[in-house]
Amino acid sequence: QCEGVLRPAAPKVRVQAMKDLSLHFEEESRRPRGPSRRALAKEAEEIVILLQRVITDWMACGFDRDSTRGVKYALHATHLLFSALPDVACTIRQETVGRLLEDLLLLASNEAAKGSDEEMQVVGRGTEELVMDVLGSADCNAVFTTLIQFLYEGARLSGGQEPPVDFIANVLRCLMEMARRMSTYLARLRVDTLLYDAHLFLVAHPPSKYRGREFRPLRLLKTILNELVKLKGESIREHLTLVPVDSKPTLCSYLDLVLQQHAAGRAAPVAPATTVSSSSAAPDNSITGIFDRITSKDKEVAK
């Protein structure tokens, strides 16, 4: 099945191979976990690389319409692997998760891929769905590390190109989604590693450098740290094992501040409930609403 995915001279064979993979994933998801699941986990890395290459080749060929059908099946097969077999998906290495997310976010941000015909619209929906699958089922630290690395100033994508503005907007959306539902995967999250990623980003992008100007990645990183503190409380200090705390880095100062704010908030008296007018209603916390706020030009709305 894997061999057939990349046969350029036989597109029908490639499509059939991806159909067979999808069927295999569906059947495996209905079985109790056992030897066949373990065998699939050993092959998952290669399978994702092959399926991702179908998408990469399609983009490199300028979204060739003759290959679009194959891309639809590649997206669907990868969707099933991540959505129906999360215990397999979480074993995929960060490097592979990173390459897959890069291609998917580039595809989602490319206007040339947003055709008006039905087939291209199916590809668009499949791309968005697969991004959410990866965020939900891949190793959560692999996702965080990848997305944060995309946001470094001067960072280049794998082909050496500068990330487009829409690509960065999509990365921010993904990080916001990861922060929003952190409580659902906290048990799987290696908090020490995430704090180290945050520390490295703050060293490279000290807040003092951006005082007085907008730098959304830094603000979103603070949102992630706020959520971590909310969930872990004082025990967050126990997860600084990878951070050089003796040098009093910005991360430690920020965590101290957030912990103080949370403690003050718990000690403050509860204000009486007030009626919220329609103009100041609570923000829409659906995925669409979150994405809209992240890309809003209204600084108050985007906070």
C-alpha positions as CSV (number, residue, x, y, z in Angstrom):
1,Q,0.0,0.0,0.0
2,C,2.8,2.5,0.9
3,E,4.7,1.6,-2.2
4,G,1.8,2.5,-4.4
5,V,1.3,5.9,-2.9
6,L,4.3,7.4,-4.7
7,R,4.1,5.8,-8.2
8,P,4.1,8.8,-10.4
9,A,3.4,6.8,-13.6
10,A,0.3,5.2,-12.2
11,P,-2.0,7.8,-10.6
12,K,-4.8,5.3,-10.4
13,V,-2.6,3.0,-8.4
14,R,-1.7,5.9,-6.1
15,V,-5.3,6.7,-5.5
16,Q,-6.2,3.1,-4.9
17,A,-3.3,2.7,-2.5
18,M,-4.6,5.7,-0.5
19,K,-8.1,4.2,-0.5
20,D,-6.7,1.0,0.8
21,L,-4.8,2.8,3.5
22,S,-8.0,4.6,4.6
23,L,-9.9,1.4,4.7
24,H,-7.1,-0.2,6.8
25,F,-7.2,2.7,9.3
26,E,-11.0,2.4,9.6
27,E,-10.8,-1.3,10.2
28,E,-7.9,-1.0,12.7
29,S,-9.8,1.7,14.7
30,R,-12.6,-0.8,15.3
31,R,-10.3,-3.5,16.6
32,P,-9.0,-3.9,20.2
33,R,-5.5,-2.6,20.6
34,G,-3.1,-5.4,20.0
35,P,-0.2,-6.6,17.8
36,S,-1.7,-5.1,14.6
37,R,-1.9,-1.7,16.3
38,R,1.7,-1.9,17.4
39,A,2.8,-2.9,13.9
40,L,0.9,0.1,12.5
41,A,2.6,2.4,15.0
42,K,6.0,1.3,13.7
43,E,4.9,2.1,10.1
44,A,3.0,5.4,10.9
45,E,6.1,7.6,10.4
46,E,6.7,6.3,6.9
47,I,3.0,6.5,6.0
48,V,2.7,10.1,7.0
49,I,5.9,11.1,5.2
50,L,4.6,9.4,2.0
51,L,1.1,11.0,2.3
52,Q,2.6,14.4,3.0
53,R,4.9,14.1,0.0
54,V,1.8,13.8,-2.2
55,I,0.6,17.2,-0.9
56,T,4.1,18.7,-1.3
57,D,4.5,17.5,-4.9
58,W,1.0,18.9,-5.7
59,M,2.0,22.4,-4.4
60,A,5.4,22.2,-6.2
61,C,3.5,21.6,-9.4
62,G,1.4,24.7,-9.0
63,F,-1.7,22.9,-7.8
64,D,-2.0,20.8,-10.9
65,R,-5.7,20.1,-11.3
66,D,-5.0,16.6,-12.7
67,S,-3.4,15.6,-9.3
68,T,-6.1,17.2,-7.1
69,R,-8.0,13.9,-6.8
70,G,-4.9,12.2,-5.4
71,V,-4.4,15.0,-2.9
72,K,-8.0,14.6,-1.6
73,Y,-7.4,11.0,-0.8
74,A,-4.0,11.8,0.8
75,L,-5.7,14.3,3.1
76,H,-8.5,11.9,3.9
77,A,-6.1,9.0,4.7
78,T,-4.0,11.2,6.9
79,H,-7.2,12.6,8.6
80,L,-8.2,9.0,9.5
81,L,-4.8,8.2,10.9
82,F,-4.9,11.2,13.2
83,S,-8.6,11.2,14.1
84,A,-9.4,7.5,14.3
85,L,-6.0,6.3,15.7
86,P,-4.8,8.9,18.1
87,D,-2.7,6.4,20.0
88,V,-0.7,5.8,16.7
89,A,-0.6,9.5,15.7
90,C,1.0,10.5,19.0
91,T,4.0,8.4,18.2
92,I,5.0,10.4,15.1
93,R,8.2,12.4,15.6
94,Q,8.3,16.1,15.9
95,E,10.3,16.5,12.6
96,T,7.5,14.7,10.7
97,V,4.7,16.6,12.5
98,G,6.5,19.8,11.7
99,R,6.8,19.1,8.0
100,L,3.2,18.1,7.8
101,L,2.0,21.2,9.6
102,E,4.2,23.4,7.5
103,D,2.6,22.1,4.3
104,L,-0.9,22.2,5.6
105,L,-0.6,25.8,6.9
106,L,1.0,26.9,3.7
107,L,-1.8,25.3,1.7
108,A,-4.4,26.9,3.9
109,S,-2.8,30.3,3.4
110,N,-2.3,30.1,-0.4
111,E,-4.9,31.9,-2.4
112,A,-4.0,29.9,-5.5
113,A,-5.2,26.7,-3.7
114,K,-8.6,28.3,-3.0
115,G,-10.3,27.6,-6.2
116,S,-14.0,28.1,-6.7
117,D,-14.7,24.6,-8.1
118,E,-16.1,21.9,-5.9
119,E,-13.0,19.7,-5.9
120,M,-10.7,22.5,-4.7
121,Q,-13.2,23.4,-2.0
122,V,-13.1,19.8,-0.8
123,V,-9.3,20.1,-0.6
124,G,-9.7,23.3,1.4
125,R,-12.1,21.8,3.9
126,G,-9.9,18.7,4.2
127,T,-6.9,20.8,4.9
128,E,-8.6,22.7,7.7
129,E,-10.0,19.5,9.2
130,L,-6.5,17.8,9.1
131,V,-4.9,20.7,10.8
132,M,-7.3,20.3,13.7
133,D,-6.7,16.6,13.7
134,V,-3.0,17.1,14.1
135,L,-3.5,19.7,16.8
136,G,-5.7,17.2,18.7
137,S,-3.9,13.9,18.2
138,A,-0.2,14.5,17.5
139,D,2.3,14.7,20.4
140,C,1.3,18.0,22.0
141,N,4.9,19.0,22.7
142,A,5.8,18.3,19.1
143,V,3.0,20.6,18.0
144,F,4.0,23.4,20.4
145,T,7.7,23.2,19.6
146,T,6.9,23.3,15.9
147,L,4.5,26.2,16.0
148,I,6.7,28.3,18.3
149,Q,9.7,27.8,16.1
150,F,7.7,29.1,13.1
151,L,7.2,32.4,15.0
152,Y,10.9,33.3,15.5
153,E,11.8,36.6,13.8
154,G,13.9,35.8,10.7
155,A,12.8,32.1,10.7
156,R,12.7,30.4,7.4
157,L,10.6,27.5,6.3
158,S,12.1,24.2,5.1
159,G,12.6,25.4,1.5
160,G,14.4,28.5,2.8
161,Q,11.4,30.8,2.0
162,E,10.2,33.5,4.4
163,P,6.9,32.6,6.0
164,P,4.0,34.5,4.3
165,V,1.9,36.8,6.5
166,D,-1.1,34.5,6.2
167,F,1.0,31.5,7.2
168,I,2.0,33.3,10.5
169,A,-1.7,34.2,11.1
170,N,-2.6,30.5,10.8
171,V,0.2,29.5,13.2
172,L,-1.2,32.0,15.7
173,R,-4.6,30.5,15.3
174,C,-3.3,27.1,16.0
175,L,-1.5,28.2,19.1
176,M,-4.6,29.9,20.4
177,E,-6.5,26.7,19.8
178,M,-3.9,24.7,21.7
179,A,-4.1,27.2,24.6
180,R,-7.9,27.2,24.6
181,R,-8.2,23.4,25.2
182,M,-5.0,22.8,27.2
183,S,-7.0,21.2,30.0
184,T,-8.0,18.4,27.7
185,Y,-4.4,17.2,27.1
186,L,-2.6,18.4,30.2
187,A,-1.9,14.9,31.4
188,R,0.0,14.2,28.1
189,L,1.9,17.5,28.1
190,R,5.5,17.6,29.1
191,V,5.3,20.9,30.9
192,D,9.1,21.2,31.5
193,T,9.7,21.0,27.7
194,L,7.0,23.6,26.9
195,L,8.4,26.0,29.5
196,Y,11.9,25.5,28.0
197,D,10.5,26.4,24.5
198,A,8.9,29.5,26.0
199,H,12.2,30.4,27.7
200,L,14.1,30.2,24.5
201,F,11.6,32.3,22.7
202,L,11.7,35.0,25.4
203,V,15.5,35.0,25.3
204,A,15.4,35.6,21.5
205,H,12.5,38.1,21.7
206,P,12.8,40.0,25.0
207,P,9.6,41.9,25.8
208,S,11.6,45.2,26.2
209,K,12.5,45.0,22.5
210,Y,8.9,45.3,21.6
211,R,7.7,47.8,24.1
212,G,5.3,50.2,22.4
213,R,4.7,48.1,19.3
214,E,2.5,45.2,18.4
215,F,4.1,41.7,18.4
216,R,1.4,39.1,18.5
217,P,3.6,36.0,18.9
218,L,4.9,37.4,22.3
219,R,1.3,38.2,23.4
220,L,0.1,34.8,22.5
221,L,3.0,33.1,24.3
222,K,1.9,35.0,27.4
223,T,-1.6,33.6,26.9
224,I,-0.2,30.1,26.8
225,L,1.8,30.7,30.0
226,N,-1.3,32.2,31.7
227,E,-3.2,29.0,30.9
228,L,-0.4,26.9,32.2
229,V,-0.4,28.8,35.5
230,K,-4.2,28.6,35.8
231,L,-4.0,24.8,35.5
232,K,-0.9,24.1,37.5
233,G,-0.9,26.8,40.1
234,E,2.2,27.0,42.3
235,S,3.3,23.6,41.1
236,I,4.4,25.3,37.9
237,R,7.7,26.1,39.7
238,E,8.5,22.4,39.8
239,H,8.6,22.2,36.0
240,L,11.5,24.6,35.5
241,T,14.0,21.8,35.4
242,L,15.3,22.7,31.9
243,V,15.4,26.5,32.5
244,P,18.5,28.2,34.0
245,V,16.6,29.7,36.9
246,D,19.8,31.0,38.6
247,S,20.2,33.6,35.9
248,K,16.7,34.9,36.7
249,P,15.4,34.7,33.1
250,T,12.3,36.6,31.9
251,L,10.2,33.5,32.0
252,C,10.6,33.1,35.8
253,S,9.8,36.8,36.4
254,Y,6.7,36.5,34.3
255,L,5.5,33.3,36.0
256,D,6.0,35.0,39.4
257,L,3.9,37.9,38.3
258,V,1.1,35.7,37.0
259,L,1.1,33.6,40.1
260,Q,0.8,36.8,42.2
261,Q,-2.1,38.0,40.0
262,H,-3.9,34.7,40.4
263,A,-3.5,34.8,44.1
264,A,-4.8,38.3,44.3
265,G,-7.7,37.4,42.1
266,R,-8.7,34.5,44.5
267,A,-8.4,36.8,47.5
268,A,-10.5,39.6,46.0
269,P,-14.2,39.8,46.9
270,V,-16.6,38.7,44.2
271,A,-18.3,41.6,42.5
272,P,-22.1,41.5,42.1
273,A,-23.4,40.2,38.8
274,T,-24.2,42.8,36.2
275,T,-26.2,42.7,33.0
276,V,-24.0,42.5,30.0
277,S,-25.1,44.6,27.1
278,S,-25.1,43.2,23.6
279,S,-22.3,45.5,22.6
280,S,-20.0,44.2,25.4
281,A,-21.1,40.6,25.3
282,A,-18.7,37.8,26.1
283,P,-16.4,36.9,23.3
284,D,-17.3,34.0,21.0
285,N,-15.1,31.1,22.2
286,S,-15.8,28.9,19.2
287,I,-12.8,28.0,17.0
288,T,-14.1,30.5,14.4
289,G,-14.5,33.2,17.0
290,I,-11.1,32.6,18.3
291,F,-9.6,32.8,14.9
292,D,-11.4,36.0,14.1
293,R,-10.1,37.6,17.3
294,I,-6.5,36.7,16.6
295,T,-6.6,38.3,13.2
296,S,-8.7,41.3,14.3
297,K,-7.2,44.7,13.8
298,D,-9.1,45.9,16.9
299,K,-6.5,45.6,19.6
300,E,-9.1,45.4,22.3
301,V,-11.0,42.6,20.6
302,A,-7.8,40.7,19.9
303,K,-6.6,40.7,23.5
